[in-house]
Amino acid sequence: MAKLEVVPAAPGVWARLRDAASEAARREPGLASQMNAVVLSHEDLAGALSFQVARKLGDQELNAMTVREVCLAAYADRPDLVDAAEADLLAVEERDPAIRSLLQPFLYFKGYQALQAWRVANWLWSQDRTTLAFHIQSRMSELFQVDVHPAARMGRGIFIDHGTGVVIGETAVVGDDVSMLHAVTLGGTGAQRGDRHPKIGKGVLLGAGAKVLGNITVGDYAKVASGSVVLKPVPAGCTVAGVPARLVNCPTEAAPARTMDHTLADVVYDFVI
């Protein structure tokens, strides 16, 4: 009878992050204290994440220690926030070929860091602590150039690449596994109140500079080409491009947010210069 081979489980996200920090400290002794303070001195991802968010957002009005206490309270009340942060980290690894380890987005990628700050602000909003939620939103905008209203709703496994200029309004909804590049706007079309922002489905890819405006739906696994202005609903699995955006391909590929493929259907390029 053949002997069963036991294959050890792959290291989890926290173990991999610690390994990357240890290696970075070994290779760059000048950064060893940073690696120890932010990652290696903590027992779990929640501890490290709270420290990282706090050291970024702390300022003269709200010191880093207070910010960290708020983060830890949020994670204790909502452990799924840490699970979401882990899924966001894996999304960066899956979709950004530029990274070398999980350490890069955790320490240095402002799209990832802004998203984790927003998760804490959103928790504060749910606790009716709106002033502090707005303070964190303001700090996010100052530090990362990413402006997401605390009341917006966002899923997990989200990848915000580069991040600069991303704006997401109060009643916007962003589904799981969405990818977006810099200068994406999920905004309104006027001064009306109420439900006025886009609803982005699961697995959608929003190209650089895409503007989706109004209370419209972008269906699951759709793709919005870079620089497009979307004013009407987008069917699931379709690609839109242009100003104003028009359908150019239905269906598009199965999972555009994961492949990060920004190309359009060949028919769009069928012209002669």
Backbone as JSON, one array per atom type, in Angstrom:
{
  "sequence": "MAKLEVVPAAPGVWARLRDAASEAARREPGLASQMNAVVLSHEDLAGALSFQVARKLGDQELNAMTVREVCLAAYADRPDLVDAAEADLLAVEERDPAIRSLLQPFLYFKGYQALQAWRVANWLWSQDRTTLAFHIQSRMSELFQVDVHPAARMGRGIFIDHGTGVVIGETAVVGDDVSMLHAVTLGGTGAQRGDRHPKIGKGVLLGAGAKVLGNITVGDYAKVASGSVVLKPVPAGCTVAGVPARLVNCPTEAAPARTMDHTLADVVYDFVI",
  "N": [[0.85, -1.19, 0.0], [0.58, 2.16, -0.89], [2.39, 4.77, 0.63], [1.04, 7.54, 2.23], [1.8, 10.87, 1.49], [2.51, 13.57, 3.51], [1.74, 16.82, 3.03], [2.99, 19.86, 4.01], [1.09, 22.63, 5.23], [0.76, 25.73, 3.49], [2.46, 28.71, 4.54], [0.67, 31.12, 6.5], [-0.73, 34.44, 5.93], [0.16, 36.25, 7.94], [2.47, 34.96, 8.93], [4.04, 34.95, 6.62], [4.34, 37.69, 6.21], [5.85, 38.41, 8.46], [8.16, 36.91, 7.96], [9.08, 38.22, 5.66], [9.61, 40.75, 6.73], [11.64, 40.13, 8.53], [13.64, 39.28, 6.79], [14.03, 41.66, 5.37], [15.03, 43.31, 7.4], [17.43, 42.03, 7.85], [18.77, 42.4, 5.43], [18.77, 45.16, 5.15], [20.05, 46.83, 7.47], [19.69, 49.4, 8.45], [16.99, 49.77, 8.41], [16.05, 48.07, 10.27], [15.01, 48.7, 12.83], [12.58, 49.85, 12.16], [11.27, 47.67, 10.96], [11.06, 46.01, 13.17], [9.49, 47.54, 14.93], [7.08, 47.93, 13.51], [6.25, 45.43, 12.53], [7.6, 42.98, 13.55], [7.53, 43.04, 16.35], [4.99, 42.46, 17.1], [2.16, 40.33, 17.92], [0.25, 39.44, 16.18], [-1.61, 39.97, 13.08], [-3.52, 41.96, 13.5], [-2.42, 43.51, 15.57], [-0.07, 44.52, 14.36], [-1.2, 45.85, 12.18], [-2.82, 47.81, 13.4], [-0.82, 49.35, 14.56], [0.56, 50.26, 12.29], [-1.43, 51.74, 10.89], [-1.9, 53.69, 12.83], [0.59, 54.99, 13.12], [0.77, 56.24, 10.71], [-1.55, 57.88, 10.55], [-1.61, 59.43, 12.87], [-1.45, 62.66, 14.37], [-0.97, 66.14, 15.37], [-3.42, 66.83, 16.42], [-4.67, 64.41, 16.97], [-3.15, 61.99, 18.53], [-0.83, 59.29, 17.78], [-1.03, 57.12, 19.54], [-3.66, 57.26, 20.49], [-5.06, 56.88, 18.1], [-4.28, 54.26, 17.59], [-5.52, 52.89, 19.69], [-8.17, 53.25, 18.97], [-8.21, 51.78, 16.57], [-7.64, 49.17, 17.53], [-9.89, 48.77, 19.11], [-11.84, 48.73, 17.14], [-11.07, 46.4, 15.71], [-11.38, 44.46, 17.66], [-14.12, 44.55, 18.07], [-15.03, 44.01, 15.53], [-13.82, 41.52, 14.1], [-13.78, 40.72, 11.46], [-12.81, 42.86, 10.03], [-10.05, 42.67, 10.12], [-9.75, 40.29, 8.75], [-10.64, 41.18, 6.26], [-8.62, 43.02, 5.68], [-6.5, 41.26, 5.36], [-7.4, 39.87, 3.1], [-7.37, 42.0, 1.29], [-4.63, 42.45, 1.17], [-3.7, 40.09, -0.02], [-4.97, 40.42, -2.45], [-3.5, 42.51, -3.6], [-1.07, 41.19, -3.92], [-1.8, 39.24, -5.78], [-2.52, 40.74, -8.04], [-0.72, 42.77, -8.66], [2.12, 42.94, -10.37], [4.44, 44.2, -9.64], [5.21, 43.94, -6.99], [7.4, 42.53, -4.48], [7.13, 41.18, -2.13], [4.76, 40.61, 0.58], [5.31, 42.61, 2.3], [5.81, 45.07, 1.05], [3.26, 46.31, 0.08], [2.04, 46.46, 2.61], [3.64, 48.2, 4.13], [4.21, 50.37, 2.43], [2.45, 50.96, 0.26], [0.14, 53.24, -0.69], [-2.5, 52.98, -1.52], [-3.37, 50.56, -0.38], [-2.95, 51.15, 2.35], [-4.62, 53.38, 2.73], [-7.09, 52.17, 2.33], [-7.27, 50.49, 4.56], [-7.3, 52.38, 6.6], [-9.72, 53.6, 5.94], [-11.47, 51.5, 6.58], [-11.45, 51.5, 9.36], [-12.49, 54.07, 9.81], [-15.04, 53.7, 8.72], [-16.07, 51.86, 10.54], [-16.17, 53.49, 12.81], [-18.12, 55.28, 11.91], [-20.32, 53.59, 11.87], [-20.68, 53.34, 14.56], [-21.75, 55.7, 15.25], [-19.92, 57.7, 15.66], [-19.26, 60.12, 14.23], [-17.76, 62.49, 13.88], [-15.07, 61.84, 14.5], [-14.74, 59.89, 12.56], [-14.88, 61.47, 10.23], [-12.59, 62.97, 10.68], [-10.57, 61.06, 10.33], [-11.05, 60.46, 7.63], [-10.3, 62.92, 6.51], [-7.56, 62.99, 7.16], [-6.69, 60.76, 5.7], [-7.1, 61.72, 3.09], [-5.29, 63.86, 3.03], [-2.81, 62.54, 3.45], [-2.66, 60.32, 1.66], [-3.92, 61.02, -0.68], [-6.32, 59.85, -1.26], [-9.7, 59.8, -1.12], [-12.26, 58.74, 0.6], [-15.55, 58.5, 1.55], [-16.64, 58.01, 4.91], [-19.08, 56.67, 5.19], [-19.48, 55.19, 2.93], [-19.78, 51.96, 1.31], [-17.82, 49.12, 1.21], [-16.4, 46.13, -0.08], [-14.36, 43.2, 0.35], [-11.0, 42.07, -0.45], [-10.14, 44.04, -2.16], [-8.39, 46.03, -4.49], [-6.58, 48.86, -4.71], [-4.78, 50.47, -6.89], [-1.88, 52.37, -6.91], [-3.45, 54.73, -6.19], [-3.55, 57.59, -5.98], [-5.67, 60.35, -6.19], [-8.12, 59.01, -6.06], [-11.59, 59.06, -5.51], [-14.42, 58.47, -3.6], [-17.81, 58.48, -3.08], [-20.38, 59.22, -0.57], [-22.71, 57.47, -0.65], [-21.86, 55.43, -2.2], [-21.23, 52.07, -3.32], [-19.01, 49.4, -3.24], [-18.18, 46.34, -4.5], [-16.96, 43.0, -3.56], [-13.59, 42.02, -4.41], [-12.92, 43.95, -6.29], [-10.97, 45.91, -8.55], [-9.2, 48.93, -8.86], [-7.69, 51.74, -10.45], [-5.54, 54.69, -10.25], [-7.01, 57.97, -9.8], [-9.68, 57.33, -10.09], [-13.14, 58.05, -9.92], [-16.03, 57.76, -8.02], [-18.78, 59.18, -8.1], [-21.34, 61.75, -7.57], [-23.92, 63.47, -9.49], [-24.91, 65.97, -9.12], [-26.39, 68.34, -6.79], [-28.19, 66.98, -5.32], [-29.61, 65.21, -2.52], [-29.54, 62.12, -0.59], [-29.6, 58.76, -1.93], [-27.16, 58.67, -4.15], [-24.88, 57.86, -5.47], [-22.62, 55.64, -7.34], [-23.07, 52.04, -7.72], [-20.98, 49.48, -7.51], [-20.34, 46.37, -8.83], [-19.33, 42.97, -8.01], [-15.93, 42.0, -8.6], [-15.27, 43.91, -10.54], [-13.38, 45.86, -12.87], [-11.9, 48.97, -12.77], [-10.57, 51.3, -14.73], [-7.68, 53.54, -14.96], [-8.41, 56.87, -14.13], [-11.13, 56.6, -14.62], [-14.5, 57.69, -14.49], [-17.36, 57.27, -12.74], [-20.6, 58.15, -12.49], [-23.36, 59.16, -10.57], [-26.39, 57.51, -9.36], [-26.07, 54.7, -10.36], [-25.66, 51.36, -11.65], [-22.86, 49.27, -11.95], [-22.4, 46.29, -13.34], [-21.58, 42.94, -12.09], [-18.25, 41.83, -12.67], [-17.76, 43.52, -14.78], [-16.04, 45.87, -16.97], [-14.48, 48.98, -16.94], [-13.12, 51.18, -19.09], [-9.98, 52.97, -19.08], [-10.09, 56.45, -18.41], [-12.75, 56.81, -19.06], [-16.13, 58.12, -18.94], [-18.8, 57.3, -17.16], [-22.23, 57.26, -17.34], [-24.53, 55.86, -17.45], [-26.17, 52.75, -16.56], [-24.13, 49.78, -16.44], [-24.13, 46.67, -17.96], [-23.72, 43.42, -16.43], [-20.57, 41.81, -16.81], [-19.73, 43.19, -19.06], [-17.88, 45.51, -21.19], [-17.15, 48.95, -21.07], [-16.37, 52.05, -22.71], [-15.06, 55.32, -23.33], [-16.18, 58.81, -23.75], [-19.16, 60.26, -23.61], [-19.3, 57.05, -21.86], [-19.63, 54.04, -23.77], [-21.01, 50.82, -24.63], [-18.65, 48.43, -25.59], [-17.92, 45.84, -25.71], [-19.38, 42.77, -25.13], [-19.92, 39.57, -23.99], [-17.26, 40.52, -21.68], [-13.98, 39.45, -20.54], [-13.79, 36.76, -18.09], [-12.96, 37.45, -15.42], [-12.06, 40.34, -14.97], [-11.02, 42.1, -13.01], [-9.16, 40.58, -11.66], [-7.3, 39.75, -13.57], [-6.39, 42.16, -14.45], [-6.45, 43.2, -17.01], [-6.41, 45.68, -19.27], [-6.99, 46.06, -21.91], [-9.01, 46.53, -24.88], [-11.76, 45.24, -26.87], [-10.94, 43.87, -30.11], [-12.4, 45.03, -32.16], [-12.72, 47.67, -31.46], [-10.37, 48.83, -32.12], [-10.36, 48.8, -34.83], [-9.6, 50.65, -37.1], [-8.3, 53.07, -39.42], [-5.45, 55.06, -39.57]],
  "CA": [[0.0, 0.0, 0.0], [1.39, 3.37, -1.01], [2.43, 5.61, 1.81], [0.55, 8.89, 1.98], [2.76, 11.94, 1.76], [1.89, 14.73, 4.18], [2.25, 18.09, 2.5], [2.75, 20.91, 5.0], [0.28, 23.76, 4.77], [1.5, 26.94, 3.15], [2.42, 29.69, 5.63], [-0.38, 32.12, 6.41], [-0.34, 35.81, 5.59], [0.94, 36.86, 9.02], [3.8, 34.34, 8.94], [4.78, 35.43, 5.44], [4.68, 39.09, 6.43], [6.95, 38.42, 9.43], [9.37, 36.43, 7.28], [9.56, 39.28, 4.77], [10.17, 41.8, 7.57], [12.92, 39.64, 9.05], [14.61, 39.32, 5.68], [14.33, 43.07, 5.09], [15.89, 43.79, 8.48], [18.76, 41.45, 7.65], [19.39, 42.99, 4.25], [18.88, 46.61, 5.33], [20.12, 47.06, 8.92], [19.19, 50.72, 8.78], [15.54, 49.7, 8.55], [15.72, 47.0, 11.22], [14.16, 49.2, 13.9], [11.24, 50.01, 11.59], [10.68, 46.34, 10.8], [10.72, 45.5, 14.49], [8.4, 48.32, 15.51], [5.83, 47.83, 12.76], [5.83, 44.05, 12.27], [8.16, 41.87, 14.31], [7.25, 43.11, 17.79], [3.56, 42.22, 17.34], [1.79, 38.93, 17.98], [-0.67, 39.06, 15.11], [-1.82, 40.99, 12.06], [-4.29, 43.07, 14.07], [-1.49, 44.36, 16.3], [0.79, 45.23, 13.41], [-2.01, 46.74, 11.35], [-3.2, 48.96, 14.22], [0.38, 50.18, 14.72], [0.86, 50.89, 11.01], [-2.43, 52.78, 10.64], [-1.72, 54.76, 13.81], [1.8, 55.79, 12.87], [0.51, 57.05, 9.53], [-2.62, 58.87, 10.72], [-1.44, 60.27, 14.05], [-1.0, 64.03, 14.14], [-1.0, 66.95, 16.57], [-4.77, 66.84, 16.98], [-5.02, 63.06, 17.42], [-1.85, 61.33, 18.52], [-0.79, 57.93, 17.25], [-1.49, 56.17, 20.57], [-5.12, 57.3, 20.49], [-5.5, 56.23, 16.87], [-4.1, 52.82, 17.73], [-6.57, 52.39, 20.57], [-9.4, 53.19, 18.16], [-8.07, 50.64, 15.66], [-7.77, 47.92, 18.28], [-11.3, 48.63, 19.5], [-12.56, 48.33, 15.93], [-10.75, 45.02, 15.38], [-11.98, 43.61, 18.69], [-15.56, 44.51, 17.84], [-15.3, 43.48, 14.19], [-12.65, 40.77, 13.62], [-13.81, 40.62, 10.0], [-12.01, 43.94, 9.45], [-8.7, 42.13, 9.95], [-9.88, 39.33, 7.65], [-10.72, 41.96, 5.04], [-7.28, 43.56, 5.45], [-5.71, 40.15, 4.84], [-7.86, 39.64, 1.72], [-6.86, 43.12, 0.49], [-3.19, 42.24, 0.98], [-3.57, 39.03, -1.02], [-5.39, 40.97, -3.74], [-2.35, 43.23, -4.15], [-0.1, 40.18, -4.36], [-2.31, 38.56, -6.96], [-2.8, 41.59, -9.2], [0.34, 43.75, -8.92], [3.38, 42.23, -10.63], [5.6, 44.98, -9.19], [5.61, 43.7, -5.61], [8.34, 41.44, -4.23], [6.63, 40.45, -0.96], [3.62, 41.28, 1.21], [5.8, 43.74, 3.09], [5.72, 46.33, 0.29], [1.97, 46.99, 0.24], [1.73, 46.7, 4.02], [4.39, 49.35, 4.63], [4.49, 51.49, 1.54], [1.48, 51.24, -0.8], [-0.87, 54.1, -0.07], [-3.83, 52.47, -1.8], [-3.67, 49.57, 0.66], [-3.01, 51.81, 3.66], [-5.84, 54.2, 2.77], [-8.23, 51.28, 2.46], [-7.36, 50.03, 5.96], [-7.75, 53.53, 7.38], [-11.16, 53.76, 5.7], [-12.22, 50.46, 7.3], [-11.61, 51.98, 10.73], [-13.43, 55.2, 9.75], [-16.36, 53.15, 8.48], [-16.51, 51.3, 11.82], [-16.55, 54.64, 13.64], [-19.4, 55.78, 11.39], [-21.36, 52.67, 12.31], [-20.84, 53.57, 15.99], [-22.25, 57.08, 15.36], [-18.81, 58.59, 16.02], [-19.07, 60.68, 12.88], [-16.71, 63.52, 13.84], [-13.78, 61.15, 14.41], [-14.7, 59.27, 11.23], [-14.53, 62.52, 9.27], [-11.18, 63.33, 10.91], [-9.74, 60.06, 9.65], [-11.2, 60.69, 6.19], [-9.48, 64.08, 6.16], [-6.15, 62.6, 7.22], [-6.47, 59.9, 4.54], [-7.01, 62.56, 1.89], [-4.03, 64.61, 3.11], [-1.64, 61.67, 3.39], [-2.64, 59.34, 0.58], [-4.68, 61.52, -1.83], [-7.45, 58.94, -1.45], [-10.78, 60.41, -0.36], [-13.41, 57.83, 0.64], [-16.46, 58.89, 2.63], [-16.76, 56.92, 5.89], [-20.35, 55.94, 5.08], [-19.49, 54.32, 1.75], [-19.72, 50.54, 1.63], [-16.82, 48.47, 0.37], [-16.21, 44.73, 0.23], [-13.02, 42.74, 0.7], [-10.24, 41.68, -1.62], [-10.13, 45.21, -3.04], [-7.06, 46.49, -4.88], [-6.49, 50.24, -5.19], [-3.41, 50.57, -7.4], [-1.32, 53.73, -6.86], [-4.33, 55.4, -5.26], [-3.64, 59.04, -6.08], [-6.83, 60.94, -6.84], [-9.35, 58.21, -5.95], [-12.66, 59.71, -4.74], [-15.59, 57.6, -3.49], [-18.8, 59.24, -2.36], [-21.05, 58.74, 0.63], [-23.64, 56.36, -0.84], [-21.28, 54.47, -3.14], [-21.03, 50.69, -2.88], [-17.97, 48.71, -4.01], [-18.27, 44.93, -4.17], [-15.75, 42.22, -3.32], [-12.65, 41.68, -5.48], [-12.83, 45.03, -7.27], [-9.67, 46.56, -8.75], [-9.29, 50.27, -9.44], [-6.43, 52.46, -10.54], [-5.54, 56.06, -9.76], [-7.92, 58.98, -10.35], [-11.07, 56.84, -10.25], [-14.16, 58.78, -9.15], [-17.38, 57.23, -7.9], [-19.36, 60.43, -7.62], [-22.7, 62.15, -7.9], [-24.08, 64.31, -10.68], [-25.53, 67.23, -8.76], [-26.43, 68.66, -5.37], [-29.28, 66.27, -4.65], [-29.25, 64.39, -1.38], [-30.04, 60.77, -0.69], [-28.79, 57.75, -2.6], [-26.76, 59.42, -5.35], [-23.57, 57.43, -5.96], [-22.65, 54.36, -8.07], [-23.01, 50.73, -7.08], [-20.01, 48.72, -8.31], [-20.51, 44.96, -8.54], [-18.18, 42.12, -7.68], [-14.94, 41.68, -9.61], [-15.22, 44.93, -11.59], [-12.11, 46.56, -13.1], [-12.07, 50.39, -13.08], [-9.3, 51.78, -15.24], [-7.18, 54.83, -14.48], [-9.17, 58.04, -14.54], [-12.54, 56.31, -14.89], [-15.47, 58.44, -13.69], [-18.69, 56.66, -12.73], [-21.33, 59.23, -11.84], [-24.78, 59.0, -10.36], [-26.87, 56.29, -8.73], [-26.17, 53.7, -11.41], [-25.03, 50.09, -11.32], [-21.89, 48.61, -12.83], [-22.65, 44.9, -13.01], [-20.47, 42.08, -11.72], [-17.21, 41.44, -13.64], [-17.68, 44.46, -15.89], [-14.77, 46.58, -17.09], [-14.61, 50.37, -17.36], [-11.83, 51.54, -19.67], [-9.33, 54.16, -18.54], [-10.52, 57.74, -18.93], [-14.16, 56.81, -19.45], [-17.11, 58.78, -18.1], [-19.95, 56.4, -17.19], [-23.41, 57.95, -16.87], [-25.65, 54.94, -17.52], [-25.81, 51.43, -16.01], [-23.3, 48.88, -17.25], [-24.54, 45.28, -17.71], [-22.7, 42.51, -15.9], [-19.71, 41.14, -17.77], [-19.51, 43.98, -20.28], [-16.85, 46.55, -21.18], [-17.55, 50.26, -21.6], [-15.25, 52.95, -22.94], [-15.35, 56.57, -24.02], [-16.78, 59.96, -23.08], [-19.6, 59.37, -22.52], [-18.96, 55.65, -22.1], [-20.55, 53.2, -24.54], [-20.65, 49.42, -24.64], [-17.74, 48.06, -26.67], [-17.68, 44.4, -25.72], [-20.23, 41.98, -24.24], [-19.32, 39.73, -22.66], [-15.81, 40.68, -21.59], [-13.38, 38.26, -19.94], [-14.53, 36.28, -16.92], [-12.57, 38.08, -14.16], [-11.14, 41.42, -15.36], [-10.33, 42.71, -11.87], [-8.04, 39.73, -11.25], [-6.28, 39.73, -14.62], [-5.94, 43.54, -14.66], [-6.29, 43.39, -18.45], [-7.08, 46.93, -19.63], [-7.19, 46.16, -23.35], [-10.39, 46.51, -25.36], [-12.01, 44.31, -27.96], [-10.25, 44.24, -31.34], [-13.24, 45.85, -33.01], [-12.53, 49.06, -31.09], [-9.14, 49.32, -32.77], [-10.49, 48.55, -36.26], [-9.67, 51.9, -37.82], [-7.09, 53.39, -40.17], [-4.95, 56.43, -39.37]],
  "C": [[0.88, 1.24, 0.0], [1.27, 4.22, 0.24], [1.97, 7.02, 1.46], [1.61, 9.91, 2.38], [2.02, 13.11, 2.38], [2.55, 15.99, 3.67], [1.96, 19.19, 3.51], [1.94, 22.05, 4.41], [1.16, 24.96, 4.48], [1.4, 27.94, 4.3], [1.29, 30.69, 5.41], [0.17, 33.5, 6.13], [0.55, 36.42, 6.67], [2.35, 36.26, 9.08], [4.65, 34.82, 7.77], [5.2, 36.88, 5.6], [5.85, 39.21, 7.4], [8.25, 37.95, 8.78], [9.96, 37.51, 6.38], [10.19, 40.41, 5.57], [11.53, 41.39, 8.14], [14.0, 39.69, 7.99], [15.0, 40.75, 5.35], [15.26, 43.66, 6.14], [17.32, 43.26, 8.33], [19.49, 42.13, 6.5], [19.64, 44.49, 4.4], [18.89, 46.93, 6.82], [19.59, 48.42, 9.34], [17.69, 50.77, 8.97], [15.1, 48.66, 9.58], [14.79, 47.49, 12.32], [12.73, 49.4, 13.41], [10.55, 48.66, 11.46], [10.26, 45.77, 12.15], [9.5, 46.22, 15.05], [7.06, 48.05, 14.83], [5.33, 46.4, 12.65], [6.3, 43.08, 13.35], [7.83, 41.88, 15.79], [5.8, 42.77, 18.12], [3.24, 40.73, 17.25], [0.91, 38.48, 16.82], [-0.86, 40.22, 14.15], [-2.57, 42.19, 12.61], [-3.37, 44.04, 14.81], [-0.62, 45.18, 15.38], [0.01, 46.24, 12.59], [-2.43, 47.98, 12.13], [-2.02, 49.91, 14.4], [0.66, 50.94, 13.43], [-0.13, 52.01, 10.69], [-2.2, 53.97, 11.56], [-0.5, 55.62, 13.51], [1.65, 56.65, 11.62], [-0.46, 58.19, 9.82], [-2.42, 59.81, 11.9], [-0.91, 61.65, 13.7], [-1.1, 64.82, 15.43], [-2.37, 66.94, 17.24], [-5.15, 65.48, 17.58], [-3.75, 62.22, 17.37], [-1.96, 59.86, 18.14], [-1.3, 56.91, 18.27], [-3.01, 56.11, 20.61], [-5.68, 56.62, 19.25], [-5.37, 54.72, 16.99], [-5.17, 52.21, 18.63], [-7.9, 52.27, 19.83], [-9.35, 51.99, 17.22], [-8.27, 49.32, 16.39], [-9.2, 47.69, 18.75], [-12.14, 48.18, 18.31], [-12.32, 46.86, 15.62], [-11.33, 44.05, 16.4], [-13.48, 43.46, 18.47], [-15.91, 43.84, 16.52], [-14.06, 42.75, 13.67], [-12.62, 40.62, 12.1], [-13.05, 41.75, 9.32], [-10.57, 43.49, 9.21], [-8.71, 41.09, 8.82], [-9.92, 40.06, 6.31], [-9.36, 42.55, 4.68], [-6.36, 42.49, 4.87], [-6.1, 39.86, 3.38], [-7.37, 40.75, 0.8], [-5.38, 42.94, 0.18], [-2.95, 41.17, -0.08], [-4.0, 39.51, -2.4], [-4.25, 41.74, -4.39], [-1.33, 42.23, -4.7], [-0.52, 39.53, -5.66], [-2.26, 39.43, -8.2], [-1.72, 42.61, -9.53], [1.66, 43.04, -9.13], [4.62, 42.96, -10.12], [6.07, 44.6, -7.8], [6.56, 42.51, -5.51], [7.93, 40.6, -3.02], [5.44, 41.21, -0.41], [4.05, 42.51, 2.0], [5.63, 45.07, 2.36], [4.36, 46.99, 0.41], [1.66, 47.33, 1.69], [2.4, 47.97, 4.53], [4.3, 50.58, 3.75], [3.39, 51.84, 0.52], [0.3, 52.02, -0.23], [-2.29, 53.67, -0.41], [-4.26, 51.47, -0.74], [-3.85, 50.25, 2.02], [-4.27, 52.67, 3.8], [-7.07, 53.32, 2.97], [-8.39, 50.78, 3.9], [-7.76, 51.17, 6.88], [-9.25, 53.75, 7.19], [-11.95, 52.71, 6.48], [-12.44, 50.87, 8.75], [-12.6, 53.14, 10.76], [-14.86, 54.72, 9.55], [-16.93, 52.52, 9.76], [-16.95, 52.42, 12.76], [-17.9, 55.2, 13.21], [-20.55, 54.9, 11.88], [-21.64, 52.79, 13.8], [-21.37, 54.97, 16.29], [-21.18, 58.03, 15.89], [-18.35, 59.31, 14.75], [-17.94, 61.71, 12.82], [-15.33, 62.88, 13.71], [-13.65, 60.44, 13.07], [-14.31, 60.28, 10.17], [-13.07, 62.96, 9.44], [-10.26, 62.35, 10.2], [-9.85, 60.2, 8.14], [-10.32, 61.85, 5.74], [-8.0, 63.74, 6.15], [-5.79, 61.68, 6.05], [-6.25, 60.71, 3.29], [-5.69, 63.33, 1.87], [-2.83, 63.72, 2.84], [-1.54, 60.88, 2.09], [-3.27, 59.83, -0.72], [-5.77, 60.54, -2.25], [-8.57, 59.43, -0.54], [-12.03, 59.53, -0.45], [-14.29, 58.23, 1.82], [-16.62, 57.72, 3.6], [-18.03, 56.09, 5.76], [-20.43, 55.06, 3.84], [-19.4, 52.86, 2.19], [-18.77, 49.86, 0.65], [-16.6, 47.04, 0.85], [-14.78, 44.42, 0.62], [-12.32, 42.25, -0.56], [-10.16, 42.8, -2.64], [-8.68, 45.64, -3.27], [-7.18, 47.91, -5.43], [-5.05, 50.48, -5.59], [-3.0, 52.04, -7.5], [-2.16, 54.64, -5.96], [-4.54, 56.89, -5.48], [-4.9, 59.48, -6.83], [-8.1, 60.12, -6.79], [-10.34, 58.94, -5.04], [-13.89, 58.81, -4.77], [-16.59, 58.26, -2.56], [-19.56, 58.48, -1.3], [-21.92, 57.51, 0.42], [-23.15, 55.35, -1.87], [-21.16, 53.1, -2.48], [-20.0, 50.05, -3.81], [-17.97, 47.25, -3.57], [-16.92, 44.27, -3.9], [-14.91, 42.12, -4.6], [-12.6, 42.71, -6.6], [-11.39, 45.52, -7.35], [-9.91, 47.93, -9.36], [-7.92, 50.91, -9.45], [-6.6, 53.9, -10.09], [-6.58, 56.91, -10.5], [-9.31, 58.45, -10.68], [-11.98, 57.68, -9.37], [-15.48, 58.01, -9.19], [-18.19, 58.34, -7.26], [-20.82, 60.62, -7.99], [-22.74, 63.03, -9.13], [-24.72, 65.65, -10.36], [-25.53, 67.42, -7.27], [-27.55, 67.94, -4.64], [-28.75, 65.43, -3.5], [-29.8, 62.99, -1.56], [-29.08, 59.86, -1.44], [-28.4, 58.25, -3.98], [-25.45, 58.94, -5.98], [-23.64, 56.03, -6.57], [-22.59, 53.14, -7.16], [-22.17, 49.83, -7.98], [-20.08, 47.26, -7.89], [-19.22, 44.24, -8.23], [-17.25, 41.97, -8.88], [-14.82, 42.67, -10.74], [-13.81, 45.52, -11.67], [-12.41, 47.98, -13.53], [-10.72, 50.95, -13.47], [-8.93, 53.16, -14.74], [-8.02, 55.98, -15.03], [-10.62, 57.79, -14.85], [-13.43, 57.11, -13.93], [-16.83, 57.77, -13.84], [-19.57, 57.57, -11.88], [-22.81, 58.93, -11.75], [-25.12, 57.66, -9.72], [-27.16, 55.24, -9.81], [-25.4, 52.46, -10.98], [-24.04, 49.68, -12.4], [-21.91, 47.14, -12.44], [-21.39, 44.11, -12.71], [-19.56, 41.79, -12.93], [-17.24, 42.31, -14.9], [-16.32, 45.14, -15.89], [-15.05, 47.98, -17.62], [-13.23, 50.83, -17.83], [-11.3, 52.83, -19.07], [-9.86, 55.42, -19.22], [-11.98, 57.83, -19.31], [-15.01, 57.59, -18.45], [-18.42, 58.0, -18.24], [-21.15, 57.1, -16.55], [-24.65, 57.07, -16.88], [-25.22, 53.58, -16.99], [-25.02, 50.59, -17.0], [-23.73, 47.45, -16.95], [-23.38, 44.44, -17.17], [-21.88, 41.91, -17.04], [-19.41, 41.9, -19.02], [-18.39, 45.01, -20.07], [-17.44, 47.83, -21.75], [-16.32, 51.14, -21.73], [-15.77, 54.23, -23.58], [-15.96, 57.62, -23.13], [-17.89, 60.5, -23.95], [-19.35, 57.91, -22.88], [-20.07, 54.93, -22.86], [-20.08, 51.75, -24.45], [-19.76, 49.12, -25.84], [-17.5, 46.56, -26.73], [-18.58, 43.72, -24.68], [-20.3, 40.55, -24.76], [-17.82, 40.01, -22.76], [-15.24, 39.41, -20.97], [-14.04, 37.94, -18.6], [-14.22, 37.05, -15.65], [-11.6, 39.22, -14.42], [-10.39, 42.04, -14.19], [-9.12, 41.89, -11.43], [-6.93, 39.72, -12.3], [-5.67, 41.1, -14.84], [-5.69, 43.83, -16.13], [-7.11, 44.61, -18.87], [-7.32, 47.07, -21.13], [-8.67, 46.07, -23.69], [-10.53, 45.5, -26.48], [-11.35, 44.81, -29.25], [-11.08, 45.17, -32.21], [-13.07, 47.33, -32.7], [-11.34, 49.66, -31.8], [-9.21, 49.18, -34.29], [-10.69, 49.87, -37.02], [-8.32, 52.14, -38.49], [-6.72, 54.84, -39.91], [-4.39, 56.96, -40.69]]
}
